């Protein structure tokens, strides 16, 4: 319903605070000549290229979190924003991030606000980050907002780590099952082919299938390995296309065990983001747009962009959400209550906290269910191979004893 809307609002509008609104936190500093600042910025852009053959990747989420926490402490201590950026940059090991921090400092010295300087690096600082800083500059509470940002980034990192941790054990079991199967087919089963040779008519069908599979793996492994790699690469490429991403996001919301975990994750992330932005004073349309692009699922993104259109036309958030099956009716009712009472920020915070706790419970439940399922599947696979090898031996032994 909102595919066209998603293309129209791909970029979120950045809130721009009044000129000089960040002086309260950043402090006044003399402007430098434009030519000198441009030269320094050019030096900063090539800083990483002058370090020999060292290759530095962009900053990680941990780097952004560490930077935000340090900046919040330094600004609260009364250090000017320029000095704080210079001090953090001098301790930064990542040369690309160090160049970005130096560029931020130079732009602020030229008279730009902090949010305007951050907006020049959208590949590093998200729209949520930029809008919250802009709202803080307008209200003069930069240090508090940076602390809230650090808490938000820390919670997002914790949630991401929990979800990844829940998938580690099943992946290890699956890899172990494939490895054991390949070992049995390629190294164990061929030792029995000498015994079974010439007696193929006496072999049961499972044994014949295993022997054919073993021969195929041993003789065509140089085709199978590249084909498997190409299949994995093709799947990865497909789910990163527009059509593939929509299909994969839809599949994640339909799989029996994964759908509950993904649903809780997307709702928690969306409502937590909305609550943080609402409490920060970001306009509601910007809040909804940012929530759409940070939800992590195409279907939820389309839902929030539909809500954006409805709210832009003067309708309420709860009324628009009620038309979607992706949001539980209880959540819609609580949001409606928050809109009617004018207490939306607190309601969103409470809902996000509730679903955050539910997400942890779901992760534990899914993990506890996946572990025995994977173990049983692995046991059945290995047992099938073992029985396919043992059964013909018993059959031939009985025939020999019958003579």
CORCOR-V290537 format. One record per backbone hydrogen bond with DSSP energy under -1.0 kcal/mol. CO is the residue of the C=O (numbers start at 1). NH is the residue of the N-H. Records with the same first field share a line. If there is no record, write none. Layout:
CO: NH  NH
//
This chain:
2: 6
4: 8
5: 9
18: 21
20: 23
22: 26
23: 27
33: 37
34: 38
35: 39
36: 40
37: 41
38: 42
39: 43
40: 44
41: 45
42: 46
47: 50
51: 54
60: 64
61: 65
62: 66
63: 67
64: 68
65: 69
66: 70
67: 71
68: 72
69: 73
70: 74
71: 75
72: 76
73: 77
74: 79
75: 78
80: 84
81: 85
82: 86
83: 87
84: 88
85: 89
86: 90
94: 98
95: 99
96: 100
97: 101
98: 102
99: 103
100: 104
101: 105
102: 106
103: 107
104: 108
105: 109
106: 110
107: 112
108: 111
113: 117
114: 118
115: 119
118: 121
121: 124  125
126: 130
127: 131
128: 132
129: 133
130: 134
131: 135
132: 136
133: 137
134: 138
135: 139
136: 140  141
141: 145
142: 146
143: 147
144: 148
145: 149
146: 150
147: 151
148: 152
149: 153
150: 154
151: 155
152: 156
153: 157
154: 158
155: 159
156: 160
157: 161
158: 162
159: 163
160: 164
161: 165
162: 166
167: 171
168: 172
169: 173
170: 174
171: 175
172: 176
173: 177
174: 178
175: 179
176: 180
177: 181
178: 182
179: 183
180: 184
181: 185
182: 186
183: 187  188
184: 189
188: 191
189: 192
192: 196
193: 197
196: 199
199: 202
204: 208
205: 209
206: 210
207: 211
208: 212
209: 213
210: 214
211: 215
212: 216
213: 217
214: 218
215: 219
216: 220
220: 223  224
221: 225
223: 227
224: 228
225: 229
226: 230
227: 231
228: 232
229: 233
230: 234
231: 235
232: 236
233: 237
234: 238
235: 239
238: 241
241: 245
242: 246
243: 247
244: 248
245: 249
246: 250
247: 251
248: 252
251: 254  255
255: 259
258: 262
259: 263
260: 264
261: 265
262: 266
263: 267
264: 268
265: 269
266: 270
267: 271
268: 272
269: 273
270: 274
271: 275
272: 276
273: 277
274: 278
275: 279
276: 280
277: 282
278: 281
283: 287
284: 288
285: 289
286: 290
287: 291
288: 292
289: 293
290: 294
297: 301
298: 302
299: 303
300: 304
301: 305
302: 306
303: 307
304: 308
305: 309
306: 310
307: 311
308: 312
309: 313
310: 315
311: 314
316: 320
317: 321
318: 322
320: 323
321: 324
328: 332
329: 333
330: 334
331: 335
332: 336
333: 337
334: 338
335: 339
336: 340
337: 341
338: 343
343: 347
344: 348
345: 349
346: 350
347: 351
348: 352
349: 353
350: 354
351: 355
352: 356
353: 357
354: 358
355: 359
356: 360
357: 361
358: 362
359: 363
360: 364
361: 365
362: 366
363: 367
364: 368
365: 369
366: 370
367: 371
369: 373
370: 374
371: 375
372: 376
373: 377
374: 378
375: 379
376: 380
377: 381
378: 382
379: 383
380: 384
381: 385
382: 386
383: 387
384: 388
385: 389
386: 390
387: 391
390: 394
391: 395
392: 396
393: 397
394: 398
395: 399
396: 400
397: 401
398: 402
399: 403
//
